[in-house]
Amino acid sequence: MRSVTSFLSTVLFSTILFSTPFAFLHAQQSDTVTLKSVVVTATRLPTPLSTLSVSVSVLSGADLSRAGVTSVADALRAIPGTAVVQSGSFGAQTSIFIRGGESDYTKVLLNGVPLNQPGGAFDFAGLTTDNLERVEVLRGPASVLYGSDAVTGVVQLFTRDRRQPGTPAVTLGTRGGTYGTLESYAGVAGGTARLGWSVGGSWATTDGTLPFNNESRTGSGDARLHLAPDDKSDLTVSGRWDDHRFHFPTDGAGNLADSNQSTTERGPTLGLDAGRVFSSRVEGRVSVWTHHGELRYDDPQDNPGDTLGFYNDFHSRDLQDRSGADVHTNVHLAARSVLTAGVGLEHEHDHSTNVCTGQFGDCSSPAIDTARTSRSLYGQALLPLGARADLTAGARLDHSSRFGDVVTYRGGVVLRLGPDTRLRATVGTGFKEPTFLENFSTGFVVGNPSLKGERTTSGEMGIERSLLDGRLTASATVFLQRFHDLIDYLGVPPTPGGPNYFNVAAADANGVETRLTAHPVGPVTASLSYTYLRTRVTRSGFDSSTGAQFAAGQPLIRRPAHTARLDLEWAPSVRGSGVVSVTYVGHREDQDFNSFPAPRVTLRAYTRVDVALRGELWRNGPMPGVSLVAHVQNALNARYEEVVHFPAPRRTLLVGAELAVGR
């Protein structure tokens, strides 16, 4: 109750702080940009938001920059139905849970290229927002278009390109502050009507919040080239390199225990997408992509006398590759009618090794070198049902060389009741293939090559209403989800030497997402969202005790029942702006691995306030534009944990400057 009161008090204070400009409400012109937006992720082709039956949110790179947001994870905190969980300090393992799904139920794409590890896992800790044009977030199953991993949502990042003549736009920036944090970034974008290109990069370091061995180092670089040699052809080539290293002194229960262990994740992402319009009705597209990830865990011997631990020296290395190709055709039958048919091929490979010495000598496990291939066939129809309604329907068949066939589908309808109201409904299914560890691990833990993929069946209904000539938009969505064939771990296999993983558990995740947005009202833009989520395990895993991860009747861990978000942006002139973001996260359950057998505990609710200020010293002219920036994360210095025994960073102040040319 105290946390709820704190959130409401903070919201009230922020509203009063920014309320004066609302006096200009009736003097402003209508702005219906939300209803006129075009998105790509929902259908894999540019589609007006007003014709979609699914939930999609769009975050622009410019808005994120003004809010001082430099990590994709922090950007996603503003999305209804999305819970972000960071395991303590900056750079620590960071996961998202969309609509109560597992942390590996979200497909992450960069310009159409999958970034997830095989089996869906993705660490958002090193993913930055520099050089991004926008982020599209689809909530709900999308395996019908994207195959495995798109169980409860898709997050797609689009890098910038600039297709207009003139001086290239150059941006240079840096900021630093608390915890020895230093962040720098640079980007340049240019082009013509036929050519757009961009190059960007960033580097961030921090000493971390813990007293020793808590450094984080993150570097990235990306480039994109878009070429349209004529009105009927286009080609986009994109690439990115990520390198993230995180040092942590903690064990699995958060205790300070090690002076030199670290994790590293690095590797390139490359993609090519090309299209050709063959006639006024037929378009063909082909994409080819690859993502290579090197994942390391290093825990060398602490000192020459460190010989008594079970593991004295441990190094593991995973080389994971995902490569694929997709060919599809879009047939435009009439206005707003598009039929899509496509085929896809994906190959995954994993080579895993570890070197280990302990008090009993060599404890290394045998190397794993394995691969699997998936082929897919899919189709989608976007059809108008008169002038006021649109239908979306699609189906997909995936055939895996390891676990056979999977069929997914999605269908939805949107009804426009006049120019200001939309009703929509969608049903669909999704799946996630097992990880290589769950399928093929050897040694102390044995994988199960007979595992099936985890699956979901989902439905949602929503309404959106535009008021006051488009200056105010209200929306609400109800969603129901059933998760089947969840994979659980059994410490003692039922047969000696047998596998430790089985498809045994099931769960529900149902809820409501609401959002209220006031479009530019004088110098103020405001958005308030609230999500209610109820998760429940419907079929136990191997451990049916109350404290187990999958215990019948218990909620899924780390999923809050109540979350809310308030965003206020004040831009009194083109030379300055201020953004206040208030995030409330309610009580949620976790497991305490500091004691056996990891009993359940309740994490306290918390309210986090972030503030960003930007002021321009001068704008572009004969001289480059220069801005001063300040960002306060957790401005009220709240104490909270997103993972039990891993405290979140306290108040963090960052100040810096940005230089812009040709903007």
C-alpha positions in Angstrom: 0.0 0.0 0.0 2.9 2.4 0.8 4.3 1.9 -2.7 1.0 2.5 -4.4 0.6 5.7 -2.3 4.2 6.7 -3.3 3.4 6.2 -7.0 0.2 8.2 -6.8 2.0 11.0 -4.9 4.7 11.1 -7.5 2.2 11.2 -10.4 0.3 14.0 -8.7 3.5 16.0 -8.2 4.6 15.5 -11.8 1.2 16.4 -13.1 1.1 19.6 -11.1 4.6 20.4 -12.3 3.6 20.2 -15.9 0.0 21.2 -15.7 0.1 24.9 -16.5 0.7 24.3 -20.3 -2.5 22.3 -20.5 -4.3 25.7 -20.5 -3.4 25.8 -24.2 -5.4 22.7 -25.0 -8.2 24.2 -27.1 -5.8 26.4 -29.1 -4.0 23.5 -30.7 -4.6 21.7 -34.0 -5.6 18.1 -34.2 -2.8 15.6 -34.3 -3.8 12.0 -35.3 -0.4 10.7 -35.9 -1.1 7.6 -33.8 -3.9 6.4 -36.1 -2.0 7.3 -39.3 1.3 5.5 -38.3 2.7 2.8 -40.6 4.4 -0.2 -39.0 6.3 -3.2 -40.5 6.7 -5.8 -37.8 3.0 -6.8 -37.5 2.7 -8.0 -41.1 6.2 -7.9 -42.6 5.1 -5.2 -45.0 4.3 -1.5 -44.4 0.8 -1.4 -43.0 -1.3 1.4 -41.5 -1.8 0.9 -37.8 -5.5 1.6 -38.2 -5.9 -1.6 -40.1 -4.1 -3.9 -37.7 -5.9 -6.2 -35.2 -2.8 -6.8 -33.0 -1.2 -4.6 -30.3 1.8 -2.6 -31.6 3.8 0.2 -30.0 6.4 2.4 -31.7 9.3 4.2 -30.0 11.1 6.7 -32.1 14.9 7.2 -31.7 14.5 10.9 -31.4 12.1 10.6 -28.5 14.4 8.2 -26.7 17.3 10.6 -27.2 15.3 13.4 -25.6 14.4 11.2 -22.7 18.1 10.3 -22.1 17.4 6.6 -22.7 20.5 4.8 -24.1 19.6 1.2 -23.5 16.8 -0.7 -25.3 15.8 -2.4 -22.0 15.1 1.0 -20.4 13.1 2.0 -23.5 10.9 -1.1 -23.2 9.9 -0.1 -19.6 7.4 2.3 -21.3 5.6 -0.5 -23.2 2.4 -1.7 -21.5 2.5 -5.4 -20.6 6.3 -5.5 -20.6 8.3 -6.2 -17.4 12.0 -5.6 -17.5 14.2 -7.5 -15.0 17.8 -6.5 -14.5 20.0 -8.7 -12.2 21.5 -5.9 -10.2 24.2 -3.5 -11.4 24.6 -1.9 -14.9 25.5 -4.5 -17.5 24.0 -7.5 -15.5 21.8 -10.0 -17.2 18.6 -8.2 -18.3 15.5 -10.0 -19.5 12.0 -8.9 -20.5 8.7 -10.7 -19.9 5.9 -9.6 -22.4 2.4 -10.4 -21.1 3.7 -12.8 -18.5 5.5 -15.1 -21.0 9.0 -16.6 -20.3 12.1 -14.5 -20.8 12.9 -16.4 -24.0 9.4 -15.9 -25.5 10.3 -12.6 -27.3 11.8 -12.5 -30.8 14.4 -9.8 -31.1 15.2 -8.5 -34.6 17.6 -5.9 -36.0 16.4 -4.8 -39.5 14.7 -8.2 -39.8 17.7 -10.2 -38.6 17.1 -12.4 -35.5 19.4 -11.7 -32.5 18.2 -14.4 -30.1 20.3 -17.4 -29.2 19.0 -20.7 -30.5 16.1 -21.5 -28.2 15.0 -17.8 -27.7 17.3 -16.5 -24.9 18.4 -12.9 -25.3 20.3 -10.6 -22.9 19.3 -7.0 -23.3 22.2 -5.7 -21.1 24.4 -4.7 -24.0 21.8 -3.6 -26.5 22.0 0.2 -27.0 19.7 2.8 -28.7 22.4 4.7 -30.6 21.7 5.2 -34.3 18.2 3.8 -34.1 15.4 5.3 -36.2 12.7 3.5 -34.2 11.7 0.4 -32.2 8.5 -1.5 -33.0 7.1 -3.8 -30.3 4.4 -6.3 -31.2 2.6 -7.9 -28.3 1.0 -11.3 -28.9 2.2 -14.5 -30.7 3.8 -13.9 -34.1 5.3 -17.3 -35.0 3.1 -17.3 -38.1 5.5 -14.8 -39.6 8.7 -15.3 -37.6 8.8 -18.9 -36.5 10.4 -19.9 -33.2 10.8 -17.5 -30.3 7.9 -15.2 -31.3 5.7 -16.6 -28.5 4.4 -13.5 -26.7 6.0 -10.7 -28.7 8.5 -9.3 -31.2 10.9 -6.4 -30.6 12.4 -5.1 -33.8 15.1 -2.4 -34.1 15.5 -0.2 -37.2 18.7 1.7 -37.7 18.7 5.1 -39.4 19.2 6.0 -43.0 18.7 9.4 -44.5 17.3 9.6 -48.0 17.4 13.3 -48.8 20.0 15.5 -50.5 22.2 17.8 -48.5 24.9 17.8 -45.9 25.2 14.5 -44.0 23.8 14.6 -40.5 26.5 14.1 -37.9 26.0 13.5 -34.2 28.6 13.3 -31.5 27.9 13.0 -27.8 29.2 12.0 -24.4 28.0 11.9 -20.8 29.4 10.7 -17.5 28.7 10.6 -13.8 27.8 8.4 -10.9 29.5 4.9 -10.5 32.4 6.0 -12.8 30.0 5.9 -15.8 31.2 7.2 -19.1 29.1 6.9 -22.3 30.1 8.1 -25.8 28.4 7.8 -29.1 28.8 9.0 -32.7 26.8 8.7 -35.8 26.6 10.0 -39.4 23.8 9.6 -41.9 23.3 10.9 -45.4 22.1 10.2 -48.9 19.8 11.2 -51.7 16.3 10.2 -52.8 17.8 7.0 -54.2 20.4 6.3 -51.6 20.3 6.4 -47.8 23.1 5.4 -45.5 24.2 5.6 -41.9 27.1 4.6 -39.7 27.1 4.7 -35.9 28.9 3.4 -32.8 28.9 3.7 -29.1 31.1 2.8 -26.1 30.1 2.7 -22.4 32.0 1.9 -19.3 31.0 1.8 -15.6 32.6 0.6 -12.4 29.3 -0.8 -11.2 27.5 -0.6 -7.9 29.3 -3.3 -6.0 32.6 -2.8 -4.1 34.9 -4.8 -6.4 34.9 -6.7 -9.7 31.7 -5.1 -11.1 32.9 -3.3 -14.2 30.9 -3.3 -17.4 32.2 -2.5 -20.8 29.9 -2.3 -23.8 30.8 -1.4 -27.4 28.8 -1.5 -30.6 29.0 -0.3 -34.2 26.5 -0.6 -37.0 26.0 0.5 -40.6 23.1 0.5 -43.0 22.9 1.2 -46.7 19.5 1.5 -48.6 19.6 1.7 -52.4 16.7 2.2 -54.8 18.2 2.3 -58.3 14.7 2.8 -59.8 11.0 3.0 -58.7 10.7 -0.8 -58.8 13.8 -2.1 -57.0 15.3 -1.7 -53.6 18.2 -3.2 -51.7 19.1 -2.8 -48.0 22.3 -4.1 -46.4 22.9 -3.8 -42.7 25.5 -4.9 -40.2 26.3 -4.6 -36.5 29.0 -5.6 -34.1 28.4 -6.0 -30.4 30.9 -6.5 -27.6 29.7 -6.7 -24.0 31.8 -7.7 -21.0 30.4 -7.8 -17.5 32.4 -8.5 -14.3 30.5 -9.7 -11.3 31.7 -10.8 -7.8 28.4 -12.5 -6.8 27.3 -16.1 -6.7 23.8 -17.2 -7.7 22.4 -16.0 -4.4 23.9 -12.5 -4.7 26.7 -13.1 -2.1 30.1 -11.4 -2.8 32.2 -14.4 -3.5 34.6 -14.0 -6.4 37.2 -11.3 -7.4 37.7 -12.1 -11.1 34.7 -13.9 -12.8 33.2 -12.3 -15.9 31.0 -13.0 -18.9 31.5 -11.8 -22.5 29.1 -11.7 -25.4 30.3 -10.5 -28.8 29.8 -11.1 -32.5 28.5 -9.7 -35.8 25.1 -9.5 -37.3 24.7 -9.2 -41.1 21.5 -8.9 -43.2 20.5 -8.3 -46.8 17.0 -7.5 -47.9 16.0 -6.9 -51.6 12.7 -6.4 -53.4 11.5 -6.1 -57.0 8.1 -4.9 -58.2 7.2 -7.1 -61.2 3.9 -5.5 -62.0 1.3 -3.2 -60.4 0.1 -6.1 -58.4 3.1 -8.4 -57.8 6.2 -7.8 -55.6 8.9 -10.3 -54.7 11.3 -10.0 -51.7 14.3 -12.0 -50.6 16.3 -11.7 -47.4 19.5 -13.4 -46.3 21.0 -13.0 -42.8 23.4 -14.4 -40.3 24.1 -13.8 -36.6 27.2 -15.1 -34.9 27.5 -15.0 -31.1 30.5 -15.9 -28.9 29.5 -16.3 -25.3 32.2 -16.8 -22.7 32.2 -17.3 -19.0 35.6 -17.0 -17.3 36.5 -17.6 -13.7 40.2 -18.0 -13.3 41.9 -19.1 -10.1 41.6 -16.2 -7.6 45.1 -16.7 -6.2 47.8 -19.4 -6.0 46.2 -20.6 -2.8 42.8 -21.1 -4.3 42.8 -24.9 -4.5 40.0 -26.0 -2.2 36.9 -25.0 -4.1 35.0 -27.5 -6.2 35.8 -25.4 -9.2 39.2 -23.6 -8.9 39.5 -22.5 -12.5 36.6 -22.6 -15.0 36.3 -21.3 -18.6 33.4 -22.0 -21.0 32.9 -20.9 -24.6 29.8 -21.2 -26.8 30.0 -20.4 -30.5 26.4 -20.1 -31.7 25.4 -19.3 -35.3 22.0 -18.6 -36.8 21.8 -18.2 -40.5 18.8 -18.1 -42.8 17.0 -17.0 -45.9 13.5 -16.0 -46.8 11.7 -15.6 -50.1 8.2 -14.3 -50.3 5.7 -12.7 -52.7 3.2 -10.0 -52.0 0.2 -9.9 -54.4 -1.9 -6.7 -54.2 -5.4 -7.7 -55.4 -7.1 -4.4 -54.7 -7.0 -1.5 -52.3 -5.8 -2.8 -48.9 -5.9 -6.4 -50.2 -2.6 -8.2 -50.0 -1.8 -11.9 -50.2 1.6 -13.1 -49.0 3.2 -16.5 -49.6 6.7 -17.4 -48.5 9.3 -20.0 -47.8 12.1 -19.9 -45.2 15.2 -21.8 -44.3 17.2 -21.5 -41.1 20.3 -23.3 -39.9 21.6 -23.2 -36.3 24.9 -24.5 -35.1 26.5 -24.6 -31.6 30.0 -25.5 -30.6 30.4 -25.5 -26.8 33.6 -26.2 -24.8 34.7 -25.8 -21.2 38.0 -26.2 -19.3 37.7 -26.9 -15.6 40.1 -27.8 -12.8 39.0 -28.4 -9.2 39.9 -30.1 -5.9 39.5 -33.5 -7.6 41.4 -32.6 -10.7 40.1 -32.1 -14.3 36.3 -31.6 -14.2 35.9 -30.5 -17.9 32.8 -31.7 -19.8 32.9 -33.2 -23.3 32.6 -30.7 -26.1 29.2 -30.2 -27.8 29.1 -29.7 -31.5 25.6 -30.0 -33.0 23.3 -28.4 -35.5 19.7 -28.3 -36.6 17.8 -27.0 -39.6 14.3 -25.6 -40.0 12.3 -25.2 -43.1 9.1 -23.2 -43.3 6.1 -22.5 -45.5 3.7 -19.6 -44.7 0.9 -17.5 -46.0 -0.9 -14.4 -45.0 -4.0 -12.5 -46.2 -4.8 -8.8 -45.5 -8.4 -8.3 -46.7 -10.8 -5.4 -46.4 -14.3 -6.2 -45.2 -16.0 -3.2 -46.6 -14.8 0.4 -45.9 -14.8 0.1 -42.2 -13.3 -3.3 -41.4 -10.2 -5.3 -42.2 -9.3 -9.0 -41.8 -5.9 -10.6 -41.2 -5.4 -14.3 -41.5 -2.3 -16.4 -41.7 -0.8 -19.9 -41.2 2.6 -21.4 -41.1 4.3 -24.9 -41.2 7.7 -25.3 -39.7 9.6 -28.5 -40.0 12.6 -29.0 -37.8 15.3 -31.6 -38.4 15.2 -32.3 -34.6 11.6 -32.1 -33.4 9.4 -32.5 -36.4 6.5 -30.3 -37.6 4.9 -27.4 -35.9 1.8 -25.6 -37.3 0.9 -22.0 -36.1 -1.8 -19.6 -37.1 -3.1 -16.1 -36.5 -6.4 -14.4 -37.4 -7.9 -11.1 -36.5 -10.4 -8.4 -37.4 -10.5 -4.7 -36.9 -13.7 -2.6 -37.1 -13.6 1.2 -37.4 -16.7 2.8 -35.9 -16.3 6.2 -37.5 -13.0 8.1 -37.7 -12.3 8.1 -34.0 -12.9 4.5 -32.7 -11.4 1.1 -33.5 -12.5 -2.3 -32.2 -10.2 -5.3 -32.8 -9.8 -8.9 -31.9 -7.1 -11.5 -32.6 -6.4 -15.2 -31.9 -3.2 -17.0 -32.6 -0.5 -19.5 -31.6 3.2 -19.5 -31.1 6.1 -21.8 -30.3 9.7 -21.8 -29.0 12.2 -24.5 -29.9 14.3 -26.1 -27.0 17.8 -24.6 -26.4 20.8 -26.6 -27.4 21.5 -27.2 -23.7 18.1 -28.7 -23.2 18.5 -30.9 -26.3 22.1 -31.9 -26.4 24.0 -31.2 -23.1 26.3 -33.9 -21.7 28.2 -34.4 -18.5 26.6 -33.6 -15.2 23.4 -32.5 -17.0 22.0 -34.6 -19.9 19.9 -33.1 -22.7 16.8 -34.6 -24.1 16.8 -34.8 -28.0 13.1 -35.8 -27.9 11.9 -32.5 -26.5 9.1 -30.7 -28.2 8.9 -27.0 -28.5 7.0 -24.9 -25.9 3.7 -23.6 -27.3 1.1 -20.9 -26.6 -2.5 -20.2 -27.6 -3.5 -16.6 -27.3 -6.5 -14.3 -27.8 -7.0 -10.6 -27.3 -9.7 -7.9 -27.7 -9.1 -4.2 -27.8 -10.7 -0.8 -28.3 -9.1 2.6 -29.1 -10.9 5.9 -29.0 -9.7 9.3 -30.1 -11.1 12.3 -28.3 -11.0 16.1 -28.5 -10.2 16.1 -32.3 -7.3 13.7 -31.9 -5.6 15.4 -29.0 -6.5 12.6 -26.6 -6.3 8.9 -27.3 -7.5 6.1 -24.9 -7.1 2.4 -25.4 -7.7 -0.9 -23.6 -6.8 -4.5 -24.4 -7.8 -7.7 -22.7 -5.6 -10.7 -23.4 -5.8 -14.5 -22.5 -2.9 -16.9 -23.0 -2.3 -20.6 -22.4 1.3 -21.9 -22.3 1.7 -25.6 -23.0 4.6 -28.2 -22.9 6.8 -26.0 -20.7 10.2 -27.6 -20.2 11.3 -28.3 -16.7 14.5 -29.6 -15.2 14.7 -32.8 -13.1 17.9 -33.1 -11.0 17.8 -36.9 -10.7 16.7 -38.5 -14.0 14.0 -41.1 -13.9 16.5 -43.5 -15.5 20.2 -43.7 -14.8 22.1 -41.7 -17.3 18.9 -40.4 -18.8 17.9 -36.9 -19.7 17.2 -34.1 -17.2 14.7 -32.1 -19.3 11.1 -32.9 -20.1 7.9 -31.2 -21.4 5.7 -31.3 -18.3 4.3 -28.0 -17.1 1.6 -25.6 -18.2 0.5 -22.1 -17.2 -2.0 -19.2 -17.9 -1.2 -15.5 -18.3 -4.2 -13.2 -18.6 -4.5 -9.5 -18.2 -5.6 -6.0 -19.2 -3.5 -3.2 -20.8 -4.7 0.4 -20.8 -3.2 3.6 -22.1 -4.2 7.3 -22.2 -2.1 9.6 -24.4 -2.4 13.4 -24.7 -0.8 14.5 -28.0 1.0 17.8 -28.1 -1.0 20.1 -25.9 0.9 23.4 -25.9 4.4 22.4 -25.0 3.4 19.2 -23.2 2.9 15.6 -24.3 1.7 13.1 -21.7 1.1 9.3 -21.6 -0.3 7.2 -18.7 -0.5 3.4 -18.9 -1.6 0.6 -16.5 -1.3 -3.1 -16.8 -3.0 -5.8 -14.7 -1.5 -9.3 -15.1 -2.6 -12.6 -13.5 -0.3 -15.6 -14.1 -1.0 -19.1 -12.7 0.7 -22.5 -13.1 -2.0 -25.0 -14.2 0.1 -28.1 -14.4 3.1 -28.6 -12.1 6.6 -29.4 -13.1 8.5 -32.1 -11.4 8.5 -30.3 -8.1 5.0 -29.6 -6.9 5.9 -27.9 -3.6 4.7 -24.3 -3.1 8.2 -22.9 -3.5 8.9 -24.6 -6.9 9.2 -22.6 -10.1 6.2 -24.5 -11.7 3.9 -25.3 -8.7 0.2 -25.7 -9.6 -1.9 -22.7 -8.5 1.2 -20.5 -8.0 2.0 -17.4 -10.1 5.0 -17.4 -12.5 8.0 -15.7 -10.9 9.2 -12.2 -11.6 5.9 -11.1 -13.2 4.2 -8.2 -11.4 0.4 -8.2 -11.1 0.3 -4.4 -11.3 2.5 -2.0 -13.4 2.0 1.6 -14.3 3.9 4.3 -16.2 3.6 8.0 -16.6 5.6 9.9 -19.2 5.6 13.8 -19.4 7.6 15.7 -21.9 7.8 19.5 -21.7 9.2 21.3 -24.8 8.6 25.0 -24.3 10.8 25.9 -27.3 12.9 24.2 -30.0 16.0 24.9 -27.8 15.1 22.9 -24.7 13.0 20.1 -23.3 12.4 18.1 -20.1 11.1 14.6 -19.7 9.9 13.0 -16.5 9.1 9.2 -16.4 7.5 7.5 -13.4 7.5 3.7 -13.4 5.5 1.7 -10.8 6.1 -2.0 -10.4 3.9 -4.0 -8.0 4.7 -7.0 -5.8 5.9 -10.1 -7.5 7.3 -13.5 -6.5 10.9 -14.7 -6.9 12.9 -17.7 -5.7 15.6 -17.3 -3.0 18.6 -19.4 -4.1 20.4 -18.4 -0.9 18.8 -21.4 0.8 17.7 -24.9 -0.3 15.3 -25.7 -2.0 15.0 -22.1 -3.2 11.8 -21.1 -1.5 9.5 -18.4 -2.9 9.8 -14.9 -1.6 7.8 -11.7 -2.4 9.7 -8.7 -3.8 8.5 -5.3 -2.6 6.7 -2.9 -5.0 8.7 0.1 -6.0 8.4 3.5 -7.8 11.2 4.7 -10.0 11.5 8.3 -11.3 13.8 9.3 -14.2 14.4 12.9 -15.3 16.1 14.1 -18.5 16.9 17.7 -19.4 18.2 19.1 -22.7 19.2 22.7 -23.5 20.7 23.9 -26.8 23.4 26.5 -26.5 23.0 27.3 -30.2 21.4 25.6 -33.2 22.8 24.7 -36.6 23.9 27.6 -38.8 27.5 28.4 -39.7 28.5 26.6 -36.5 27.5 23.1 -35.3 24.6 22.8 -32.9 25.6 22.1 -29.3 23.3 20.9 -26.5 23.9 20.2 -22.8 22.2 17.2 -21.4 21.5 15.8 -17.9 19.8 12.6 -16.9 18.9 11.4 -13.4 18.0 7.8 -13.1 16.1 6.7 -10.0 15.9 10.4 -9.0 14.1 9.7 -5.7 16.8 7.1 -4.8 14.4 4.2 -4.3 15.6 1.0 -2.8 14.4 -2.1 -4.8 15.3 -5.4 -6.3 14.2 -6.8 -9.6 15.9 -10.1 -8.7 16.1 -11.1 -5.0 19.5 -10.3 -3.4 20.5 -8.2 -6.4 19.8 -4.5 -5.5 19.1 -2.2 -8.4 21.4 0.9 -8.8 20.5 3.9 -6.6 20.3 7.5 -7.8 22.5 8.0 -10.9 23.4 11.4 -12.3 24.8 11.7 -15.8 25.7 15.0 -17.5 27.2 15.7 -20.9 27.1 17.4 -24.2 26.0 16.6 -27.8 27.2 18.2 -31.0 25.1 18.0 -34.2 25.8 19.0 -37.7 23.5 19.0 -40.7 20.5 18.0 -38.6 
